[in-house]
Amino acid sequence: MNQKTLAQSLAHHFSLPHRQSRQILHFLFSQTADALTKGERATFQTFGSFRRTTRATKKVRHPKTGEILLLPAHSTVFFRPAPTLIKRFH
């Protein structure tokens, strides 16, 4: 599934114009990204939660040359699935 198929499904399910369903998805994704940028957690009760986390600087080895490289600290997004989502896989 990608954003296009999700928008089509949303439009079909709620009898919306395709353009409006794309705008709704864009709004939801941008609001989620804005919250994560501010350091807030984005929680969707039956799906899971997203939070921003910072990875520390670490040393890694280049697999071909064996050279030790320094990977700088960076921010990333961590996802934790909700228990109801996990149960759907069992």
PDB file as gemmi writes it, atoms N, CA and C in Angstrom:
CRYST1    1.000    1.000    1.000  90.00  90.00  90.00 P 1                      
ATOM      1  N   MET A   1       0.843  -1.173   0.000  1.00  0.00           N  
ATOM      2  CA  MET A   1       0.000   0.000   0.000  1.00  0.00           C  
ATOM      3  C   MET A   1       0.889   1.238   0.000  1.00  0.00           C  
ATOM      4  N   ASN A   2       0.504   2.202  -0.759  1.00  0.00           N  
ATOM      5  CA  ASN A   2       1.208   3.481  -0.769  1.00  0.00           C  
ATOM      6  C   ASN A   2       0.174   4.602  -0.603  1.00  0.00           C  
ATOM      7  N   GLN A   3       0.650   5.834  -0.646  1.00  0.00           N  
ATOM      8  CA  GLN A   3      -0.236   6.966  -0.398  1.00  0.00           C  
ATOM      9  C   GLN A   3      -1.339   7.070  -1.451  1.00  0.00           C  
ATOM     10  N   LYS A   4      -1.017   6.753  -2.677  1.00  0.00           N  
ATOM     11  CA  LYS A   4      -2.013   6.841  -3.753  1.00  0.00           C  
ATOM     12  C   LYS A   4      -3.140   5.833  -3.538  1.00  0.00           C  
ATOM     13  N   THR A   5      -2.802   4.585  -3.235  1.00  0.00           N  
ATOM     14  CA  THR A   5      -3.844   3.574  -3.037  1.00  0.00           C  
ATOM     15  C   THR A   5      -4.643   3.858  -1.764  1.00  0.00           C  
ATOM     16  N   LEU A   6      -3.992   4.406  -0.751  1.00  0.00           N  
ATOM     17  CA  LEU A   6      -4.698   4.771   0.469  1.00  0.00           C  
ATOM     18  C   LEU A   6      -5.701   5.896   0.191  1.00  0.00           C  
ATOM     19  N   ALA A   7      -5.294   6.878  -0.611  1.00  0.00           N  
ATOM     20  CA  ALA A   7      -6.196   7.975  -0.982  1.00  0.00           C  
ATOM     21  C   ALA A   7      -7.376   7.451  -1.796  1.00  0.00           C  
ATOM     22  N   GLN A   8      -7.127   6.521  -2.704  1.00  0.00           N  
ATOM     23  CA  GLN A   8      -8.204   5.944  -3.501  1.00  0.00           C  
ATOM     24  C   GLN A   8      -9.188   5.177  -2.618  1.00  0.00           C  
ATOM     25  N   SER A   9      -8.660   4.434  -1.666  1.00  0.00           N  
ATOM     26  CA  SER A   9      -9.504   3.673  -0.743  1.00  0.00           C  
ATOM     27  C   SER A   9     -10.340   4.607   0.131  1.00  0.00           C  
ATOM     28  N   LEU A  10      -9.716   5.673   0.611  1.00  0.00           N  
ATOM     29  CA  LEU A  10     -10.408   6.670   1.422  1.00  0.00           C  
ATOM     30  C   LEU A  10     -11.524   7.333   0.617  1.00  0.00           C  
ATOM     31  N   ALA A  11     -11.235   7.698  -0.613  1.00  0.00           N  
ATOM     32  CA  ALA A  11     -12.232   8.335  -1.478  1.00  0.00           C  
ATOM     33  C   ALA A  11     -13.408   7.395  -1.742  1.00  0.00           C  
ATOM     34  N   HIS A  12     -13.107   6.139  -2.010  1.00  0.00           N  
ATOM     35  CA  HIS A  12     -14.160   5.160  -2.295  1.00  0.00           C  
ATOM     36  C   HIS A  12     -15.020   4.903  -1.061  1.00  0.00           C  
ATOM     37  N   HIS A  13     -14.378   4.697   0.083  1.00  0.00           N  
ATOM     38  CA  HIS A  13     -15.099   4.344   1.314  1.00  0.00           C  
ATOM     39  C   HIS A  13     -16.021   5.470   1.789  1.00  0.00           C  
ATOM     40  N   PHE A  14     -15.565   6.717   1.684  1.00  0.00           N  
ATOM     41  CA  PHE A  14     -16.346   7.843   2.191  1.00  0.00           C  
ATOM     42  C   PHE A  14     -17.029   8.658   1.089  1.00  0.00           C  
ATOM     43  N   SER A  15     -17.025   8.145  -0.133  1.00  0.00           N  
ATOM     44  CA  SER A  15     -17.645   8.821  -1.288  1.00  0.00           C  
ATOM     45  C   SER A  15     -17.147  10.254  -1.428  1.00  0.00           C  
ATOM     46  N   LEU A  16     -15.838  10.403  -1.400  1.00  0.00           N  
ATOM     47  CA  LEU A  16     -15.195  11.713  -1.547  1.00  0.00           C  
ATOM     48  C   LEU A  16     -14.549  11.816  -2.911  1.00  0.00           C  
ATOM     49  N   PRO A  17     -14.362  13.026  -3.394  1.00  0.00           N  
ATOM     50  CA  PRO A  17     -13.552  13.194  -4.600  1.00  0.00           C  
ATOM     51  C   PRO A  17     -12.108  12.791  -4.284  1.00  0.00           C  
ATOM     52  N   HIS A  18     -11.442  12.218  -5.260  1.00  0.00           N  
ATOM     53  CA  HIS A  18     -10.071  11.742  -5.057  1.00  0.00           C  
ATOM     54  C   HIS A  18      -9.153  12.870  -4.585  1.00  0.00           C  
ATOM     55  N   ARG A  19      -9.333  14.048  -5.147  1.00  0.00           N  
ATOM     56  CA  ARG A  19      -8.491  15.185  -4.768  1.00  0.00           C  
ATOM     57  C   ARG A  19      -8.652  15.524  -3.284  1.00  0.00           C  
ATOM     58  N   GLN A  20      -9.876  15.475  -2.798  1.00  0.00           N  
ATOM     59  CA  GLN A  20     -10.131  15.787  -1.392  1.00  0.00           C  
ATOM     60  C   GLN A  20      -9.517  14.731  -0.471  1.00  0.00           C  
ATOM     61  N   SER A  21      -9.585  13.484  -0.853  1.00  0.00           N  
ATOM     62  CA  SER A  21      -8.980  12.435  -0.027  1.00  0.00           C  
ATOM     63  C   SER A  21      -7.458  12.583   0.013  1.00  0.00           C  
ATOM     64  N   ARG A  22      -6.841  13.006  -1.099  1.00  0.00           N  
ATOM     65  CA  ARG A  22      -5.390  13.260  -1.105  1.00  0.00           C  
ATOM     66  C   ARG A  22      -5.048  14.414  -0.178  1.00  0.00           C  
ATOM     67  N   GLN A  23      -5.891  15.453  -0.176  1.00  0.00           N  
ATOM     68  CA  GLN A  23      -5.659  16.599   0.704  1.00  0.00           C  
ATOM     69  C   GLN A  23      -5.776  16.203   2.175  1.00  0.00           C  
ATOM     70  N   ILE A  24      -6.724  15.350   2.492  1.00  0.00           N  
ATOM     71  CA  ILE A  24      -6.886  14.877   3.870  1.00  0.00           C  
ATOM     72  C   ILE A  24      -5.649  14.090   4.308  1.00  0.00           C  
ATOM     73  N   LEU A  25      -5.186  13.184   3.467  1.00  0.00           N  
ATOM     74  CA  LEU A  25      -3.987  12.406   3.804  1.00  0.00           C  
ATOM     75  C   LEU A  25      -2.774  13.312   3.951  1.00  0.00           C  
ATOM     76  N   HIS A  26      -2.631  14.265   3.042  1.00  0.00           N  
ATOM     77  CA  HIS A  26      -1.501  15.195   3.130  1.00  0.00           C  
ATOM     78  C   HIS A  26      -1.547  15.961   4.444  1.00  0.00           C  
ATOM     79  N   PHE A  27      -2.732  16.405   4.850  1.00  0.00           N  
ATOM     80  CA  PHE A  27      -2.888  17.118   6.107  1.00  0.00           C  
ATOM     81  C   PHE A  27      -2.500  16.232   7.295  1.00  0.00           C  
ATOM     82  N   LEU A  28      -2.984  14.996   7.316  1.00  0.00           N  
ATOM     83  CA  LEU A  28      -2.666  14.084   8.414  1.00  0.00           C  
ATOM     84  C   LEU A  28      -1.167  13.809   8.507  1.00  0.00           C  
ATOM     85  N   PHE A  29      -0.541  13.547   7.375  1.00  0.00           N  
ATOM     86  CA  PHE A  29       0.890  13.251   7.380  1.00  0.00           C  
ATOM     87  C   PHE A  29       1.715  14.472   7.764  1.00  0.00           C  
ATOM     88  N   SER A  30       1.311  15.656   7.289  1.00  0.00           N  
ATOM     89  CA  SER A  30       2.081  16.856   7.630  1.00  0.00           C  
ATOM     90  C   SER A  30       1.922  17.211   9.106  1.00  0.00           C  
ATOM     91  N   GLN A  31       0.738  17.017   9.664  1.00  0.00           N  
ATOM     92  CA  GLN A  31       0.540  17.265  11.089  1.00  0.00           C  
ATOM     93  C   GLN A  31       1.353  16.292  11.937  1.00  0.00           C  
ATOM     94  N   THR A  32       1.409  15.047  11.515  1.00  0.00           N  
ATOM     95  CA  THR A  32       2.211  14.047  12.227  1.00  0.00           C  
ATOM     96  C   THR A  32       3.689  14.418  12.157  1.00  0.00           C  
ATOM     97  N   ALA A  33       4.164  14.799  10.978  1.00  0.00           N  
ATOM     98  CA  ALA A  33       5.568  15.187  10.817  1.00  0.00           C  
ATOM     99  C   ALA A  33       5.902  16.428  11.636  1.00  0.00           C  
ATOM    100  N   ASP A  34       4.984  17.398  11.673  1.00  0.00           N  
ATOM    101  CA  ASP A  34       5.202  18.608  12.472  1.00  0.00           C  
ATOM    102  C   ASP A  34       5.321  18.272  13.952  1.00  0.00           C  
ATOM    103  N   ALA A  35       4.455  17.385  14.432  1.00  0.00           N  
ATOM    104  CA  ALA A  35       4.509  16.988  15.842  1.00  0.00           C  
ATOM    105  C   ALA A  35       5.840  16.308  16.161  1.00  0.00           C  
ATOM    106  N   LEU A  36       6.290  15.425  15.273  1.00  0.00           N  
ATOM    107  CA  LEU A  36       7.562  14.732  15.495  1.00  0.00           C  
ATOM    108  C   LEU A  36       8.731  15.704  15.454  1.00  0.00           C  
ATOM    109  N   THR A  37       8.665  16.688  14.572  1.00  0.00           N  
ATOM    110  CA  THR A  37       9.714  17.701  14.475  1.00  0.00           C  
ATOM    111  C   THR A  37       9.819  18.491  15.777  1.00  0.00           C  
ATOM    112  N   LYS A  38       8.684  18.749  16.421  1.00  0.00           N  
ATOM    113  CA  LYS A  38       8.665  19.489  17.683  1.00  0.00           C  
ATOM    114  C   LYS A  38       9.078  18.625  18.877  1.00  0.00           C  
ATOM    115  N   GLY A  39       9.290  17.325  18.645  1.00  0.00           N  
ATOM    116  CA  GLY A  39       9.667  16.425  19.731  1.00  0.00           C  
ATOM    117  C   GLY A  39       8.480  15.778  20.414  1.00  0.00           C  
ATOM    118  N   GLU A  40       7.290  15.982  19.869  1.00  0.00           N  
ATOM    119  CA  GLU A  40       6.093  15.378  20.443  1.00  0.00           C  
ATOM    120  C   GLU A  40       5.931  13.955  19.929  1.00  0.00           C  
ATOM    121  N   ARG A  41       5.127  13.189  20.620  1.00  0.00           N  
ATOM    122  CA  ARG A  41       4.811  11.827  20.204  1.00  0.00           C  
ATOM    123  C   ARG A  41       3.510  11.848  19.405  1.00  0.00           C  
ATOM    124  N   ALA A  42       3.437  11.066  18.353  1.00  0.00           N  
ATOM    125  CA  ALA A  42       2.213  10.942  17.560  1.00  0.00           C  
ATOM    126  C   ALA A  42       1.650   9.551  17.814  1.00  0.00           C  
ATOM    127  N   THR A  43       0.485   9.495  18.446  1.00  0.00           N  
ATOM    128  CA  THR A  43      -0.101   8.222  18.843  1.00  0.00           C  
ATOM    129  C   THR A  43      -1.428   8.005  18.136  1.00  0.00           C  
ATOM    130  N   PHE A  44      -1.564   6.834  17.544  1.00  0.00           N  
ATOM    131  CA  PHE A  44      -2.802   6.407  16.902  1.00  0.00           C  
ATOM    132  C   PHE A  44      -3.235   5.146  17.639  1.00  0.00           C  
ATOM    133  N   GLN A  45      -4.295   5.251  18.424  1.00  0.00           N  
ATOM    134  CA  GLN A  45      -4.651   4.287  19.445  1.00  0.00           C  
ATOM    135  C   GLN A  45      -4.622   2.822  18.999  1.00  0.00           C  
ATOM    136  N   THR A  46      -5.222   2.475  17.898  1.00  0.00           N  
ATOM    137  CA  THR A  46      -5.259   1.066  17.503  1.00  0.00           C  
ATOM    138  C   THR A  46      -4.162   0.699  16.509  1.00  0.00           C  
ATOM    139  N   PHE A  47      -3.315   1.653  16.166  1.00  0.00           N  
ATOM    140  CA  PHE A  47      -2.249   1.405  15.191  1.00  0.00           C  
ATOM    141  C   PHE A  47      -0.875   1.385  15.847  1.00  0.00           C  
ATOM    142  N   GLY A  48      -0.520   2.453  16.554  1.00  0.00           N  
ATOM    143  CA  GLY A  48       0.771   2.521  17.213  1.00  0.00           C  
ATOM    144  C   GLY A  48       1.187   3.952  17.443  1.00  0.00           C  
ATOM    145  N   SER A  49       2.422   4.125  17.890  1.00  0.00           N  
ATOM    146  CA  SER A  49       2.905   5.478  18.162  1.00  0.00           C  
ATOM    147  C   SER A  49       4.270   5.695  17.521  1.00  0.00           C  
ATOM    148  N   PHE A  50       4.493   6.924  17.123  1.00  0.00           N  
ATOM    149  CA  PHE A  50       5.746   7.349  16.534  1.00  0.00           C  
ATOM    150  C   PHE A  50       6.386   8.351  17.496  1.00  0.00           C  
ATOM    151  N   ARG A  51       7.687   8.246  17.669  1.00  0.00           N  
ATOM    152  CA  ARG A  51       8.379   9.254  18.467  1.00  0.00           C  
ATOM    153  C   ARG A  51       9.750   9.496  17.873  1.00  0.00           C  
ATOM    154  N   ARG A  52      10.222  10.699  18.078  1.00  0.00           N  
ATOM    155  CA  ARG A  52      11.543  11.082  17.578  1.00  0.00           C  
ATOM    156  C   ARG A  52      12.581  10.642  18.601  1.00  0.00           C  
ATOM    157  N   THR A  53      13.670  10.092  18.125  1.00  0.00           N  
ATOM    158  CA  THR A  53      14.748   9.668  19.000  1.00  0.00           C  
ATOM    159  C   THR A  53      16.077  10.077  18.376  1.00  0.00           C  
ATOM    160  N   THR A  54      17.078  10.248  19.206  1.00  0.00           N  
ATOM    161  CA  THR A  54      18.399  10.640  18.725  1.00  0.00           C  
ATOM    162  C   THR A  54      19.357   9.471  18.882  1.00  0.00           C  
ATOM    163  N   ARG A  55      20.023   9.132  17.822  1.00  0.00           N  
ATOM    164  CA  ARG A  55      21.039   8.073  17.853  1.00  0.00           C  
ATOM    165  C   ARG A  55      22.392   8.714  18.140  1.00  0.00           C  
ATOM    166  N   ALA A  56      23.144   8.108  19.017  1.00  0.00           N  
ATOM    167  CA  ALA A  56      24.447   8.645  19.396  1.00  0.00           C  
ATOM    168  C   ALA A  56      25.476   8.412  18.291  1.00  0.00           C  
ATOM    169  N   THR A  57      26.555   9.168  18.356  1.00  0.00           N  
ATOM    170  CA  THR A  57      27.675   8.959  17.437  1.00  0.00           C  
ATOM    171  C   THR A  57      28.261   7.572  17.713  1.00  0.00           C  
ATOM    172  N   LYS A  58      28.624   6.854  16.655  1.00  0.00           N  
ATOM    173  CA  LYS A  58      29.215   5.539  16.871  1.00  0.00           C  
ATOM    174  C   LYS A  58      30.230   5.225  15.788  1.00  0.00           C  
ATOM    175  N   LYS A  59      31.102   4.303  16.116  1.00  0.00           N  
ATOM    176  CA  LYS A  59      32.110   3.851  15.163  1.00  0.00           C  
ATOM    177  C   LYS A  59      31.581   2.623  14.436  1.00  0.00           C  
ATOM    178  N   VAL A  60      31.764   2.610  13.120  1.00  0.00           N  
ATOM    179  CA  VAL A  60      31.352   1.473  12.300  1.00  0.00           C  
ATOM    180  C   VAL A  60      32.525   1.066  11.411  1.00  0.00           C  
ATOM    181  N   ARG A  61      32.515  -0.178  10.971  1.00  0.00           N  
ATOM    182  CA  ARG A  61      33.585  -0.678  10.110  1.00  0.00           C  
ATOM    183  C   ARG A  61      33.048  -0.824   8.698  1.00  0.00           C  
ATOM    184  N   HIS A  62      33.797  -0.258   7.731  1.00  0.00           N  
ATOM    185  CA  HIS A  62      33.435  -0.398   6.318  1.00  0.00           C  
ATOM    186  C   HIS A  62      33.651  -1.860   5.946  1.00  0.00           C  
ATOM    187  N   PRO A  63      32.636  -2.558   5.401  1.00  0.00           N  
ATOM    188  CA  PRO A  63      32.753  -3.992   5.149  1.00  0.00           C  
ATOM    189  C   PRO A  63      33.820  -4.384   4.120  1.00  0.00           C  
ATOM    190  N   LYS A  64      34.074  -3.543   3.135  1.00  0.00           N  
ATOM    191  CA  LYS A  64      35.064  -3.895   2.112  1.00  0.00           C  
ATOM    192  C   LYS A  64      36.490  -3.567   2.533  1.00  0.00           C  
ATOM    193  N   THR A  65      36.689  -2.369   3.081  1.00  0.00           N  
ATOM    194  CA  THR A  65      38.045  -1.916   3.373  1.00  0.00           C  
ATOM    195  C   THR A  65      38.471  -2.185   4.805  1.00  0.00           C  
ATOM    196  N   GLY A  66      37.513  -2.384   5.699  1.00  0.00           N  
ATOM    197  CA  GLY A  66      37.833  -2.587   7.098  1.00  0.00           C  
ATOM    198  C   GLY A  66      38.133  -1.279   7.822  1.00  0.00           C  
ATOM    199  N   GLU A  67      38.028  -0.169   7.117  1.00  0.00           N  
ATOM    200  CA  GLU A  67      38.305   1.134   7.702  1.00  0.00           C  
ATOM    201  C   GLU A  67      37.241   1.477   8.746  1.00  0.00           C  
ATOM    202  N   ILE A  68      37.685   2.039   9.872  1.00  0.00           N  
ATOM    203  CA  ILE A  68      36.771   2.468  10.919  1.00  0.00           C  
ATOM    204  C   ILE A  68      36.276   3.879  10.580  1.00  0.00           C  
ATOM    205  N   LEU A  69      34.961   4.028  10.510  1.00  0.00           N  
ATOM    206  CA  LEU A  69      34.342   5.307  10.192  1.00  0.00           C  
ATOM    207  C   LEU A  69      33.537   5.795  11.389  1.00  0.00           C  
ATOM    208  N   LEU A  70      33.394   7.095  11.496  1.00  0.00           N  
ATOM    209  CA  LEU A  70      32.603   7.683  12.563  1.00  0.00           C  
ATOM    210  C   LEU A  70      31.248   8.092  11.997  1.00  0.00           C  
ATOM    211  N   LEU A  71      30.212   7.464  12.492  1.00  0.00           N  
ATOM    212  CA  LEU A  71      28.845   7.784  12.068  1.00  0.00           C  
ATOM    213  C   LEU A  71      28.325   8.868  13.007  1.00  0.00           C  
ATOM    214  N   PRO A  72      28.008  10.059  12.506  1.00  0.00           N  
ATOM    215  CA  PRO A  72      27.599  11.159  13.392  1.00  0.00           C  
ATOM    216  C   PRO A  72      26.240  10.912  14.054  1.00  0.00           C  
ATOM    217  N   ALA A  73      26.015  11.608  15.152  1.00  0.00           N  
ATOM    218  CA  ALA A  73      24.720  11.537  15.834  1.00  0.00           C  
ATOM    219  C   ALA A  73      23.644  12.079  14.897  1.00  0.00           C  
ATOM    220  N   HIS A  74      22.468  11.484  14.958  1.00  0.00           N  
ATOM    221  CA  HIS A  74      21.378  11.926  14.096  1.00  0.00           C  
ATOM    222  C   HIS A  74      20.033  11.578  14.731  1.00  0.00           C  
ATOM    223  N   SER A  75      19.006  12.282  14.283  1.00  0.00           N  
ATOM    224  CA  SER A  75      17.646  12.022  14.751  1.00  0.00           C  
ATOM    225  C   SER A  75      16.960  11.067  13.792  1.00  0.00           C  
ATOM    226  N   THR A  76      16.088  10.250  14.340  1.00  0.00           N  
ATOM    227  CA  THR A  76      15.317   9.322  13.537  1.00  0.00           C  
ATOM    228  C   THR A  76      13.952   9.135  14.187  1.00  0.00           C  
ATOM    229  N   VAL A  77      13.073   8.401  13.555  1.00  0.00           N  
ATOM    230  CA  VAL A  77      11.740   8.158  14.084  1.00  0.00           C  
ATOM    231  C   VAL A  77      11.633   6.694  14.495  1.00  0.00           C  
ATOM    232  N   PHE A  78      11.115   6.474  15.688  1.00  0.00           N  
ATOM    233  CA  PHE A  78      10.919   5.135  16.225  1.00  0.00           C  
ATOM    234  C   PHE A  78       9.418   4.850  16.224  1.00  0.00           C  
ATOM    235  N   PHE A  79       9.024   3.661  15.782  1.00  0.00           N  
ATOM    236  CA  PHE A  79       7.619   3.270  15.757  1.00  0.00           C  
ATOM    237  C   PHE A  79       7.417   2.098  16.704  1.00  0.00           C  
ATOM    238  N   ARG A  80       6.398   2.222  17.544  1.00  0.00           N  
ATOM    239  CA  ARG A  80       6.018   1.117  18.424  1.00  0.00           C  
ATOM    240  C   ARG A  80       4.579   0.737  18.090  1.00  0.00           C  
ATOM    241  N   PRO A  81       4.358  -0.493  17.603  1.00  0.00           N  
ATOM    242  CA  PRO A  81       3.001  -0.904  17.238  1.00  0.00           C  
ATOM    243  C   PRO A  81       2.115  -1.068  18.474  1.00  0.00           C  
ATOM    244  N   ALA A  82       0.838  -0.789  18.316  1.00  0.00           N  
ATOM    245  CA  ALA A  82      -0.136  -0.969  19.393  1.00  0.00           C  
ATOM    246  C   ALA A  82      -0.413  -2.458  19.578  1.00  0.00           C  
ATOM    247  N   PRO A  83      -0.778  -2.874  20.783  1.00  0.00           N  
ATOM    248  CA  PRO A  83      -1.091  -4.287  21.027  1.00  0.00           C  
ATOM    249  C   PRO A  83      -2.172  -4.831  20.095  1.00  0.00           C  
ATOM    250  N   THR A  84      -3.174  -3.998  19.750  1.00  0.00           N  
ATOM    251  CA  THR A  84      -4.224  -4.467  18.843  1.00  0.00           C  
ATOM    252  C   THR A  84      -3.674  -4.746  17.446  1.00  0.00           C  
ATOM    253  N   LEU A  85      -2.691  -3.982  17.016  1.00  0.00           N  
ATOM    254  CA  LEU A  85      -2.069  -4.233  15.713  1.00  0.00           C  
ATOM    255  C   LEU A  85      -1.239  -5.520  15.764  1.00  0.00           C  
ATOM    256  N   ILE A  86      -0.530  -5.732  16.839  1.00  0.00           N  
ATOM    257  CA  ILE A  86       0.283  -6.941  16.990  1.00  0.00           C  
ATOM    258  C   ILE A  86      -0.602  -8.195  16.985  1.00  0.00           C  
ATOM    259  N   LYS A  87      -1.758  -8.114  17.649  1.00  0.00           N  
ATOM    260  CA  LYS A  87      -2.672  -9.262  17.713  1.00  0.00           C  
ATOM    261  C   LYS A  87      -3.187  -9.667  16.336  1.00  0.00           C  
ATOM    262  N   ARG A  88      -3.265  -8.716  15.409  1.00  0.00           N  
ATOM    263  CA  ARG A  88      -3.773  -9.042  14.064  1.00  0.00           C  
ATOM    264  C   ARG A  88      -2.828  -9.970  13.302  1.00  0.00           C  
ATOM    265  N   PHE A  89      -1.593 -10.066  13.732  1.00  0.00           N  
ATOM    266  CA  PHE A  89      -0.610 -10.914  13.042  1.00  0.00           C  
ATOM    267  C   PHE A  89      -0.554 -12.323  13.625  1.00  0.00           C  
ATOM    268  N   HIS A  90      -1.244 -12.556  14.715  1.00  0.00           N  
ATOM    269  CA  HIS A  90      -1.199 -13.876  15.359  1.00  0.00           C  
ATOM    270  C   HIS A  90      -2.452 -14.652  15.111  1.00  0.00           C  
TER     271      HIS A  90                                                      
END                                                                             
